[in-house]
Amino acid sequence: MTTQISVSRRSIRVLRVMLSGIFLIASANHLMNVEQTAKRIDAASMKGFAYLFGDPEILVILSGIVMLVAGLAFFAGFRTRWAAAILLSVLIPITLTIQVGQAHTMGPLFKNIAIMGGLLFFILNDFTKETITETNPAQPELSIKNKAL
């Protein structure tokens, strides 16, 4: 059984562009404030998790570069599914290291969880195989077909 959901094409674009902004800003912060960002890792209660991957300063630089490249691709709509998957793979360890286990970061923790939901939306829905319906030329819609679980 499949379900068909019509979604405004513009809403998908707006969601993608707005969601990419957090990664572009975060990448700039990582690349311009390497030492300060690495100190946040050292102060985190789950810093041991980050140390499994290597030196915090190198991790900050690498994550900044990855978020910049994947964020730009996501913003532009280039390989959106792959860009979202890459951004999710960077966001998960950052969230586990910095936000988990710290009571004062509950807001940022749930912000990151919401961002993960947005990324999962683009990972789970294949917009390269959409059926475009033109019910209103001013607002074209995408007809997304998903198999019921």
Rosetta blueprint (number, residue, H / E / L):
1 M L
2 T E
3 T E
4 Q E
5 I E
6 S E
7 V E
8 S E
9 R H
10 R H
11 S H
12 I H
13 R H
14 V H
15 L H
16 R H
17 V H
18 M H
19 L H
20 S H
21 G H
22 I H
23 F H
24 L H
25 I H
26 A H
27 S H
28 A H
29 N H
30 H H
31 L H
32 M H
33 N L
34 V H
35 E H
36 Q H
37 T H
38 A H
39 K H
40 R H
41 I H
42 D H
43 A H
44 A L
45 S L
46 M L
47 K H
48 G H
49 F H
50 A H
51 Y H
52 L L
53 F L
54 G L
55 D L
56 P H
57 E H
58 I H
59 L H
60 V H
61 I H
62 L H
63 S H
64 G H
65 I H
66 V H
67 M H
68 L H
69 V H
70 A H
71 G H
72 L H
73 A H
74 F H
75 F H
76 A H
77 G L
78 F L
79 R L
80 T H
81 R H
82 W H
83 A H
84 A H
85 A H
86 I H
87 L H
88 L H
89 S H
90 V H
91 L H
92 I H
93 P H
94 I H
95 T H
96 L H
97 T H
98 I H
99 Q H
100 V L
101 G L
102 Q L
103 A H
104 H H
105 T H
106 M H
107 G H
108 P H
109 L H
110 F H
111 K H
112 N H
113 I H
114 A H
115 I H
116 M H
117 G H
118 G H
119 L H
120 L H
121 F H
122 F H
123 I H
124 L H
125 N L
126 D L
127 F H
128 T H
129 K H
130 E L
131 T E
132 I E
133 T E
134 E L
135 T L
136 N L
137 P L
138 A L
139 Q L
140 P L
141 E E
142 L E
143 S E
144 I E
145 K E
146 N E
147 K E
148 A L
149 L L
